[in-house]
Each structure stands twice: as C-alpha cells, then as structure tokens.
C-alpha cells in the first residue's frame, strides 16, 4: 500500500489554515472584549501586555517580558486610573496583576 504524501500535505496545510483562522477570530473577540485596555494604555503597551481575564475587579494581564512587567507594575496606579476612565461605574477595576 502506497501513501500519497501530496494528499496528506494538502490536508495538513488546509487544517493549519483553518486553525490559524480560528485563532485570529478568537484574538479579535478578545480584543473587542478588552477594547478599553487598548484605549487606556495606548498601542505600544497594548502590543506587549494583553488582558487575560477580569475577576471581581482584578484584571489579570499577560506581559511579554520581565522588563515590561516591572515598568507596568511601577505605573500601575496611573494605568488603573486610565482604565477606569474608559469603564462604566459597575465595571471599575480595583487592581491589576501583571504576569
């Protein structure tokens, strides 16, 4: 029994394309969900720090590296103030954890 490798690579490639399309749409949904973050911190910080979830007023943010984590932790009070300006009264955040 012979294996047609061209057929398998096409299937793999199309599967990879579908997975990439799904990941792009999920990123778009997450970006829409946390659009206030981008507005509050600006484009440069939004590229290296991405909100993961908000639980009971504590925003968990994934940061690219330790240098950025240190800088954002140092600027935490002004970031919280800026984020809260973009949120309504019921959704205000109390703290941000940078990981």
N, C-alpha and C positions, 0 to 999 in steps of 0.2 A: 504494500500500500504506500503510495507516494503522497507527500504533503505539498500542497500548493502554497508556498510561502508568500507569494504576491497577494493572494486572497486574504491571508491572515494579517499581513501588514496593513492592508486597507481597512480591515475591521478594527484593528488596534488604533489606527490613526483616526478613524471616524469616532471611536469611543473616546479617545483623548480630546477630540474637538467638542464632543457633547459635554464631557466633564468640565472642560475649560469654559464653555458657555454657561453651564450651571453655576460655576464658581463666580463668574462675572456678574450674573444676575443676583447671586447672594450678596456679593460685595455692594452692589447697587442698592439692595434692600437695606443693608446695614448702614450705608452712607445716608440714605433717606431717613432712617430711624434716628440717627445721631447727627442730623444736619446742623443742629445748634452748636455742636462741637466745632465744626469747621468755621462757622460764623464767629465763634467766640475766640478761638486761638489763632486763626489765620491759616493760610495754605502751607507755610513752611512747617509749622508744628503738626498740623493735621497729617502731613506725609509720614512723620516718624512716630506719632502717637495716635493710636486708634482705640476708641471706646469699645469695650467688650460687653459689659452689661452695667445696669444701674439697679441696685437693690437697696430699697429703703433709704434712698437719698445718698447712697455711697456709690460713686461712679468708679468702676474698675477700668483702667486704661492700660493697654499693652503698648510698651515703648520699645523702640528699635534697639537701643543700647544703653549701657550704664551712664554714659556721659549725658545723654539727653534726659535720662531718668533723674539724675542729680539736678540738672538745670530746671526741669519741670517741678520737682519737689521744692526747690528753692523758691519758685514763683507760684506755688500752689495757692496762696490767698488771693492773688490778683486773677488767677485763672478761674477760681471758684466764683469770684465776683463777676467776671466777664461771662461765664457760662450762665449764671443765674439771671443776668440781664436778658438773655435770649430765651428763658423759660418762663412759663406762667407760674403763678403763685403755688399751685398744688404740686408742681414737679421740681421745685428747687432742690439743689443738691447741698449736702452738708459737708461732704468730704470727698476727696479723690485719692485713690490708691493707684500709684504708678508701678506696674510690674514689668 
